Amino acid sequence: MSEIASNIISLRQTLPPHVRLVAVSKTRSINEILEAYNAGQRCFGENRVQEILNKKDLLPLDIEWHLIGHLQRNKVKFIVPFISMIHSVDSLKLLSEINSEASKLDRVVNVLLQVHIAMEETKFGFSREEIVAMMTSEGVNDLQHVCICGVMGMATFTSDTDQVTREFKSLIALYHSLKEKYFHSDEHFREISMGMSGDYELAIKEGSTIIRVGSLILVNDQKKHRYSRSHTVLCSPDIR
Ligand SMILES: *Cc1c(COP(=O)(O)O)cnc(C)c1O
């Protein structure tokens, strides 16, 4: 078995049943993604629209693609036809654009509201106040072609686990208050996307339902060649 396959299988074995794994495949090759696919992984996350578009036609059709990175409004139309979930919605304007492209195709697109929970300035996302403002605005009720499934957040990149824990707790608290106020009877609003390679265990402990893990499981090509030179990809082309 390839290193990627065994990484995926052993990680999945440790996950509670309510936690889904999005394998983050940004910068990974088609062959690396296929190794994960052959280990049963179907859910992959990318942070750039162009990279998903380049990869998806070379890969099996039953892969569920998740967009986890910042999305520009002018790129929305390219991913709406096939995307399984957009984790990175950070404005009402973006949400409206997704809704409008989805309505043209008579689709409903699953989205998460990205919340800024980290100390760093650079991370995208709504503040708590901005989400409340959006939820109480008129526009949000007209969006019949998006399904708001929950929230997403990225903790500060730090080894200070107390800080990461505090940030995760703040996302969980916000999720519960949004649930109570605006999504009380909406069964779709139930996801909390938090946790990456370095902090997914903490995230699960705090209540994550979706973890986005890349570097821990998808070793890069060079490393793969060093460790398993003879490996061949098992996926037959007619799976496509
Ligand atoms: C790259 C990325 C991840 C995965 O990061 P790893 O540390 O490689 O697990 C998760 N979420 C987002 C938004 C990312 O851009």
The ligand as an SDF file (V2000), in Angstrom:
LIG
                    3D

 15 15  0  0  0  0  0  0  0  0999 V2000
   -3.9780   24.2760    3.1290 C   0  0  0  0  0  0  0  0  0  0  0  0
   -5.2160   24.4010    3.9210 C   0  0  0  0  0  0  0  0  0  0  0  0
   -5.5920   23.3960    4.8180 C   0  0  0  0  0  0  0  0  0  0  0  0
   -4.7510   22.1650    5.0960 C   0  0  0  0  0  0  0  0  0  0  0  0
   -3.5640   22.5050    5.7190 O   0  0  0  0  0  0  0  0  0  0  0  0
   -2.5540   21.3760    6.2450 P   0  0  0  0  0  0  0  0  0  0  0  0
   -1.7980   22.0620    7.2950 O   0  0  0  0  0  0  0  0  0  0  0  0
   -1.7210   20.9940    5.0510 O   0  0  0  0  0  0  0  0  0  0  0  0
   -3.3560   20.2490    6.7450 O   0  0  0  0  0  0  0  0  0  0  0  0
   -6.7980   23.5480    5.4910 C   0  0  0  0  0  0  0  0  0  0  0  0
   -7.5820   24.6260    5.2960 N   0  0  0  0  0  0  0  0  0  0  0  0
   -7.2550   25.6050    4.4400 C   0  0  0  0  0  0  0  0  0  0  0  0
   -8.1870   26.7640    4.2790 C   0  0  0  0  0  0  0  0  0  0  0  0
   -6.0710   25.5330    3.7230 C   0  0  0  0  0  0  0  0  0  0  0  0
   -5.7440   26.5180    2.8590 O   0  0  0  0  0  0  0  0  0  0  0  0
  1  2  1  0
  2  3  1  0
  2 14  2  0
  3  4  1  0
  3 10  2  0
  4  5  1  0
  5  6  1  0
  6  7  2  0
  6  8  1  0
  6  9  1  0
 10 11  1  0
 11 12  2  0
 12 13  1  0
 12 14  1  0
 14 15  1  0
M  END
$$$$
